[in-house]
Every structure is written in C-alpha cells, then in structure tokens.
Amino acid sequence: MVETYCEDCDHVSEETRKQAPWSWLCMKHINVWDGFGYVTKNTWDKQAPYLKCSAVNGGACLLFEPKREGDANATSTSDPAVRERGETG
C-alpha cells in the first residue's frame, strides 16, 4: 500500500487549500446528496458540491494524483519516499 496525502494531491480545490486542512474539498469526489435549503436563488443545497478530503482519503486514495510540477502550493515533503530522496514540492 502506498500512503496518499491530500496535501500532495492535485485534486484539492485551490480555493479551499487556502483554508485549514480539515475544510479542504476534493474535486474528484462529487457530493451526490440532495440539497436541504436555500443558499442562493439558483441553488437548493447547503452542502458543498464536493466531499471534504478528510471524508474520502483513508490513506490509500485510488483517485490520488500527484500535484503538478511548478505548483506553488505543492508540499510533497509529507511523502516519506520524497523526504528520503531529499526532494521538496
């Protein structure tokens, strides 16, 4: 098993990445629950359109995709293999 960390994944919403990690959304996991109330005139939903990363990654996410090179938000130092090689995001 290869451990996966959302902080190293390209699918984390860049907008939510600016917030605390527990609030990050995964753009690959669409929230399929029906809405529960009025949020905007065009939205019948109080849930985020995507699931939180903490709810979908149990440590071996099958949809994990490494962050693209040159991404200012890359933080791949959490990957032990990357740390051993001395690479940084």
DSSP file (Angstrom, degrees, kcal/mol; ACC not computed):
  #  RESIDUE AA STRUCTURE BP1 BP2  ACC     N-H-->O    O-->H-N    N-H-->O    O-->H-N    TCO  KAPPA ALPHA  PHI   PSI    X-CA   Y-CA   Z-CA
    1    1 A M              0   0    0      0, 0.0     2,-0.6     0, 0.0    59,-0.0   0.000 360.0 360.0 360.0 133.4    0.0    0.0    0.0
    2    2 A V        -     0   0    0     58,-0.0     2,-0.2     0, 0.0    57,-0.0  -0.896 360.0-127.1-100.5 124.2    1.2    3.4   -0.9
    3    3 A E        -     0   0    0     -2,-0.6     2,-0.4    57,-0.1    57,-0.2  -0.475  24.2-158.5 -70.3 139.2    0.2    6.1    1.6
    4    4 A T        -     0   0    0     55,-2.0     2,-0.4    -2,-0.2    55,-0.1  -0.961   6.4-164.2-121.2 139.7   -1.5    9.1    0.0
    5    5 A Y    >   -     0   0    0     -2,-0.4     3,-1.9     1,-0.1     4,-0.3  -0.985  20.2-140.7-123.6 130.3   -1.8   12.6    1.5
    6    6 A C  G >  S+     0   0    0     -2,-0.4     3,-1.8     1,-0.3     6,-0.3   0.820 100.8  67.4 -59.1 -31.7   -4.2   15.1    0.2
    7    7 A E  G 3  S+     0   0    0      1,-0.3    68,-0.7    68,-0.1    -1,-0.3   0.735 104.9  44.8 -62.4 -19.4   -1.7   17.9    0.6
    8    8 A D  G <  S+     0   0    0     -3,-1.9    59,-2.0    66,-0.1     2,-0.3   0.378  96.4 101.3-100.2   1.9    0.3   16.2   -2.2
    9    9 A C  B X   -A   66   0A   0     -3,-1.8     3,-0.8    -4,-0.3    55,-0.1  -0.673  64.8-145.2 -98.0 143.0   -2.7   15.7   -4.4
   10   10 A D  T 3  S+     0   0    0     55,-3.4    -1,-0.1    -2,-0.3     4,-0.1   0.593  92.0  71.3 -76.0 -12.4   -3.7   17.7   -7.5
   11   11 A H  T 3   +     0   0    0     54,-0.3    16,-3.2    52,-0.1     2,-0.3   0.498  66.5 111.0 -88.9  -3.3   -7.4   17.3   -6.8
   12   12 A V  B <  S-B   26   0B   0     -3,-0.8    14,-0.2    -6,-0.3     2,-0.1  -0.551  81.7-106.6 -71.4 131.9   -7.7   19.5   -3.7
   13   13 A S     >  -     0   0    0     12,-2.8     4,-2.0    -2,-0.3    12,-0.2  -0.385  21.5-143.0 -57.2 126.0   -9.6   22.6   -4.5
   14   14 A E  H  > S+     0   0    0      1,-0.2     4,-0.6     2,-0.2    -1,-0.2   0.845 100.0  55.0 -63.0 -33.2   -7.2   25.5   -4.7
   15   15 A E  H >4 S+     0   0    0      1,-0.2     3,-0.7     2,-0.2    -1,-0.2   0.917 112.6  40.4 -67.2 -43.0   -9.7   27.8   -3.1
   16   16 A T  H >4 S+     0   0    0      1,-0.2     3,-2.0     2,-0.2    -2,-0.2   0.748 101.0  72.6 -78.7 -21.5  -10.2   25.6   -0.1
   17   17 A R  H 3< S+     0   0    0     -4,-2.0    -1,-0.2     1,-0.3    -2,-0.2   0.745  88.6  64.1 -61.8 -22.0   -6.4   24.8    0.1
   18   18 A K  T << S+     0   0    0     -3,-0.7    -1,-0.3    -4,-0.6    -2,-0.2   0.585 101.0  63.9 -76.1 -10.3   -6.0   28.4    1.4
   19   19 A Q  S <  S-     0   0    0     -3,-2.0     5,-0.1     1,-0.2    -3,-0.0  -0.337 109.0 -55.0-103.3-175.5   -8.1   27.4    4.5
   20   20 A A    >   -     0   0    0      1,-0.1     3,-2.3    -2,-0.1     4,-0.3  -0.341  54.3-116.1 -60.7 143.0   -7.5   24.9    7.3
   21   21 A P  G >  S+     0   0    0      0, 0.0     3,-1.5     0, 0.0    33,-0.2   0.796 111.7  64.6 -54.2 -33.1   -6.8   21.3    6.0
   22   22 A W  G 3  S+     0   0    0      1,-0.3    32,-0.2    31,-0.1    -2,-0.1   0.648 102.4  51.0 -67.9 -11.3   -9.9   19.9    7.6
   23   23 A S  G <  S+     0   0    0     -3,-2.3    -1,-0.3    -7,-0.2    -3,-0.1   0.410  80.9 124.7-104.0   1.5  -12.0   22.1    5.3
   24   24 A W    <   -     0   0    0     -3,-1.5    29,-2.3    -4,-0.3    30,-0.4  -0.306  50.1-144.0 -64.0 143.9  -10.3   21.1    2.0
   25   25 A L  E     -C   52   0C   0     27,-0.3   -12,-2.8   -12,-0.2     2,-0.6  -0.893   6.1-135.0-110.7 141.4  -12.6   19.8   -0.8
   26   26 A C  E >   -B   12   0C   0     25,-2.7     3,-1.3    -2,-0.4    25,-0.4  -0.854   6.6-155.1 -95.4 119.4  -11.6   17.0   -3.2
   27   27 A M  E 3  S+     0   0C   0    -16,-3.2    -1,-0.1    -2,-0.6   -15,-0.1   0.530  91.3  59.7 -72.9  -5.9  -12.6   18.0   -6.8
   28   28 A K  E 3  S+     0   0C   0    -17,-0.2     2,-0.7     1,-0.2    -1,-0.2   0.557  93.5  68.8 -96.2 -11.2  -12.8   14.2   -7.8
   29   29 A H  E <  S-     0   0C   0     -3,-1.3    22,-2.7    22,-0.2     2,-0.2  -0.833  73.4-158.6-114.6  94.5  -15.5   13.3   -5.2
   30   30 A I  E     -C   50   0C   0     -2,-0.7     2,-0.7    20,-0.2    20,-0.3  -0.498  20.9-122.1 -73.0 135.5  -18.8   14.9   -6.1
   31   31 A N        -     0   0    0     18,-2.7    -1,-0.1    -2,-0.2    16,-0.1  -0.701  28.5-175.7 -78.6 114.9  -21.3   15.3   -3.3
   32   32 A V        +     0   0    0     -2,-0.7    -1,-0.1     2,-0.0     2,-0.1   0.433  41.5 116.6 -96.0   0.0  -24.4   13.4   -4.5
   33   33 A W  S    S-     0   0    0      1,-0.1    14,-0.1     3,-0.0     3,-0.1  -0.406  71.0-110.6 -68.8 143.7  -26.7   14.3   -1.6
   34   34 A D        -     0   0    0      1,-0.1    -1,-0.1    -2,-0.1    11,-0.1  -0.364  41.2 -96.6 -68.6 155.1  -29.8   16.3   -2.4
   35   35 A G        -     0   0    0      9,-0.5    10,-0.3    10,-0.1    -1,-0.1  -0.189  23.8-156.3 -70.7 166.1  -29.8   19.8   -1.1
   36   36 A F        -     0   0    0      1,-0.3     2,-0.3    -3,-0.1     9,-0.1   0.441  62.1 -11.0-123.9  -5.0  -31.5   20.8    2.2
   37   37 A G  S    S-     0   0    0      0, 0.0     8,-0.9     0, 0.0     2,-0.3  -0.992  81.4 -59.1-178.9 175.2  -32.3   24.5    1.8
   38   38 A Y  E     +D   44   0D   0     -2,-0.3     6,-0.2     6,-0.2     3,-0.1  -0.581  45.4 154.0 -76.4 130.2  -32.0   27.8    0.0
   39   39 A V  E    S-     0   0D   0      4,-1.5     2,-0.3     1,-0.7    -1,-0.2   0.641  73.5  -3.0-117.2 -50.8  -28.4   29.1   -0.3
   40   40 A T  E >  S-D   43   0D   0      3,-0.8     3,-1.1     5,-0.1    -1,-0.7  -0.829  81.7 -96.1-132.5 174.4  -28.7   31.3   -3.4
   41   41 A K  T 3  S+     0   0    0     -2,-0.3     3,-0.0     1,-0.2    -3,-0.0   0.778 126.3  38.5 -63.4 -25.9  -31.5   31.9   -5.9
   42   42 A N  T 3  S+     0   0    0      1,-0.1     2,-0.4    -4,-0.0    -1,-0.2   0.319 107.2  74.9-107.1   7.3  -30.1   29.2   -8.2
   43   43 A T  E <   -D   40   0D   0     -3,-1.1    -4,-1.5     2,-0.0    -3,-0.8  -0.976  46.7-173.9-129.6 127.4  -29.0   26.7   -5.6
   44   44 A W  E     +D   38   0D   0     -2,-0.4    -9,-0.5    -6,-0.2     2,-0.3  -0.735  61.0  91.7-111.2  78.6  -31.1   24.3   -3.5
   45   45 A D        -     0   0    0     -8,-0.9   -10,-0.1    -2,-0.6    -5,-0.1  -0.919  45.8-174.4-170.2 134.6  -28.2   23.0   -1.4
   46   46 A K  S    S+     0   0    0     -2,-0.3     2,-0.3     2,-0.1    -1,-0.1   0.343  70.9  87.8-113.5   3.1  -26.4   23.7    1.9
   47   47 A Q  S    S-     0   0    0    -14,-0.1     4,-0.1     1,-0.1   -16,-0.0  -0.705  88.5-100.6 -97.8 151.8  -23.8   21.1    1.3
   48   48 A A        -     0   0    0     -2,-0.3    -2,-0.1     1,-0.1    -1,-0.1  -0.359  30.4-120.3 -64.1 150.8  -20.5   21.7   -0.6
   49   49 A P  S    S+     0   0    0      0, 0.0   -18,-2.7     0, 0.0     2,-0.3   0.711  97.4  41.1 -68.5 -18.1  -20.5   20.4   -4.2
   50   50 A Y  E    S-C   30   0C   0    -20,-0.3   -20,-0.2   -18,-0.0     2,-0.1  -0.884  92.7-103.1-126.7 159.2  -17.6   18.2   -3.4
   51   51 A L  E     -     0   0C   0    -22,-2.7   -25,-2.7   -25,-0.4   -22,-0.2  -0.457  41.4 -99.7 -79.5 152.6  -16.7   16.0   -0.4
   52   52 A K  E >>  -C   25   0C   0    -27,-0.2     3,-1.4    -2,-0.1     4,-0.8  -0.453  27.0-124.8 -68.8 143.2  -14.2   17.0    2.2
   53   53 A C  H >> S+     0   0    0    -29,-2.3     4,-2.1     1,-0.3     3,-1.0   0.872 110.3  60.4 -55.6 -39.2  -10.8   15.4    1.7
   54   54 A S  H 34 S+     0   0    0    -30,-0.4    -1,-0.3     1,-0.3   -29,-0.1   0.735 103.8  51.5 -64.2 -21.1  -10.9   14.1    5.3
   55   55 A A  H <4 S+     0   0    0     -3,-1.4    -1,-0.3     1,-0.1    -2,-0.2   0.670 117.4  35.1 -87.9 -18.4  -14.0   12.1    4.4
   56   56 A V  H << S+     0   0    0     -3,-1.0     2,-0.8    -4,-0.8    -2,-0.2   0.650  99.7  74.9-113.4 -18.0  -12.6   10.4    1.3
   57   57 A N     <  +     0   0    0     -4,-2.1    -1,-0.1    -5,-0.2   -51,-0.1  -0.845  41.7 171.4-105.7 107.7   -9.0    9.7    1.9
   58   58 A G  S    S-     0   0    0     -2,-0.8    -1,-0.1    -3,-0.1    -4,-0.1   0.237  73.6 -80.6 -92.3  12.8   -8.3    6.8    4.2
   59   59 A G  S    S+     0   0    0    -55,-0.1   -55,-2.0   -56,-0.0    -2,-0.1   0.278 126.0  60.0 108.3  -9.9   -4.6    6.9    3.4
   60   60 A A        -     0   0    0    -57,-0.2     2,-0.2   -59,-0.0   -57,-0.1  -0.372  69.8-177.0-144.0  59.2   -4.7    5.0    0.1
   61   61 A C    >   -     0   0    0      1,-0.2     3,-1.1   -57,-0.1    -4,-0.1  -0.418  19.3-153.9 -67.1 125.4   -6.9    7.1   -2.2
   62   62 A L  T 3  S+     0   0    0      1,-0.2    -1,-0.2    -2,-0.2    -5,-0.0   0.681  95.2  53.3 -72.8 -18.0   -7.4    5.4   -5.5
   63   63 A L  T 3  S+     0   0    0      2,-0.0    -1,-0.2   -52,-0.0   -52,-0.1   0.363  79.1 133.5 -97.3   4.1   -8.0    8.8   -7.2
   64   64 A F    <   -     0   0    0     -3,-1.1   -55,-0.1   -55,-0.1   -58,-0.1  -0.272  30.1-179.5 -57.1 136.2   -4.8   10.3   -5.8
   65   65 A E        -     0   0    0      3,-0.0   -55,-3.4     0, 0.0   -54,-0.3  -0.967  30.6-114.4-139.0 121.8   -2.8   12.3   -8.4
   66   66 A P  B     -A    9   0A   0      0, 0.0   -57,-0.2     0, 0.0     3,-0.1  -0.173  41.6 -94.6 -56.6 146.3    0.5   14.0   -7.5
   67   67 A K        -     0   0    0    -59,-2.0     2,-0.1     1,-0.1     3,-0.1  -0.285  47.5-101.6 -59.0 145.7    0.5   17.7   -7.7
   68   68 A R    >   -     0   0    0      1,-0.1     3,-1.5    -3,-0.1     6,-0.1  -0.405  42.8 -97.1 -69.2 145.2    1.8   19.1  -11.0
   69   69 A E  T 3  S+     0   0    0      1,-0.2    -1,-0.1    -2,-0.1     3,-0.1  -0.317 109.2  31.2 -61.4 144.1    5.4   20.4  -11.0
   70   70 A G  T 3  S+     0   0    0      1,-0.3     2,-0.5    19,-0.2    -1,-0.2   0.434  80.0 142.7  87.4  -1.2    5.7   24.1  -10.6
   71   71 A D    X   -     0   0    0     -3,-1.5     3,-1.7     1,-0.2    -1,-0.3  -0.628  47.6-146.3 -76.1 124.1    2.6   24.4   -8.4
   72   72 A A  T 3  S+     0   0    0     -2,-0.5    -1,-0.2     1,-0.3    -2,-0.0   0.731  97.0  53.8 -63.5 -22.6    3.2   27.0   -5.7
   73   73 A N  T 3  S+     0   0    0      2,-0.0    -1,-0.3   -65,-0.0     2,-0.1   0.382  76.5 128.5 -94.4   3.9    1.1   25.0   -3.2
   74   74 A A    <   +     0   0    0     -3,-1.7   -66,-0.1    15,-0.3    15,-0.1  -0.390  25.2 169.5 -64.3 132.0    3.0   21.7   -3.6
   75   75 A T    >   +     0   0    0    -68,-0.7     3,-0.9    -2,-0.1    -1,-0.1  -0.419  11.6 154.1-139.4  59.8    4.0   20.3   -0.3
   76   76 A S  G >   +     0   0    0      1,-0.3     3,-1.6     2,-0.1     6,-0.2   0.351  44.2 101.1 -78.0   8.8    5.2   16.8   -1.1
   77   77 A T  G 3   +     0   0    0      1,-0.3    -1,-0.3     5,-0.1     6,-0.1   0.619  68.4  71.6 -69.5  -9.2    7.5   16.6    1.9
   78   78 A S  G <  S+     0   0    0     -3,-0.9    -1,-0.3     4,-0.1    -2,-0.1   0.679  76.8  90.9 -77.5 -15.4    4.9   14.5    3.8
   79   79 A D  S X> S-     0   0    0     -3,-1.6     4,-2.4     1,-0.2     3,-0.6  -0.713  72.6-148.7 -81.6 116.5    5.7   11.6    1.5
   80   80 A P  H 3> S+     0   0    0      0, 0.0     4,-2.4     0, 0.0     5,-0.2   0.851  97.0  54.5 -55.5 -36.8    8.4    9.5    3.2
   81   81 A A  H 3> S+     0   0    0      1,-0.2     4,-1.4     2,-0.2     6,-0.2   0.884 109.5  47.4 -65.4 -37.1    9.8    8.4   -0.2
   82   82 A V  H <>>S+     0   0    0     -3,-0.6     5,-1.8    -6,-0.2     4,-0.8   0.911 110.9  51.1 -69.1 -42.6   10.2   12.0   -1.3
   83   83 A R  H ><5S+     0   0    0     -4,-2.4     3,-0.8     1,-0.2    -2,-0.2   0.901 107.8  53.3 -61.3 -40.4   11.8   13.0    2.0
   84   84 A E  H 3<5S+     0   0    0     -4,-2.4    -1,-0.2     1,-0.3    -2,-0.2   0.864 109.2  48.5 -63.5 -35.4   14.3   10.2    1.6
   85   85 A R  H 3<5S-     0   0    0     -4,-1.4    -1,-0.3    -5,-0.2    -2,-0.2   0.605 112.7-121.9 -79.4 -11.6   15.3   11.4   -1.8
   86   86 A G  T <<5 +     0   0    0     -3,-0.8    -3,-0.2    -4,-0.8     2,-0.2   0.638  63.1 143.1  80.9  13.5   15.6   15.0   -0.5
   87   87 A E      < -     0   0    0     -5,-1.8     2,-0.3    -6,-0.2    -1,-0.3  -0.490  31.5-162.8 -83.9 156.6   13.1   16.4   -2.9
   88   88 A T              0   0    0     -2,-0.2   -13,-0.1    -3,-0.1   -14,-0.1  -0.937 360.0 360.0-133.8 160.7   10.6   19.1   -1.9
   89   89 A G              0   0    0     -2,-0.3   -15,-0.3   -15,-0.1   -19,-0.2   0.465 360.0 360.0 -72.4 360.0    7.4   20.3   -3.5
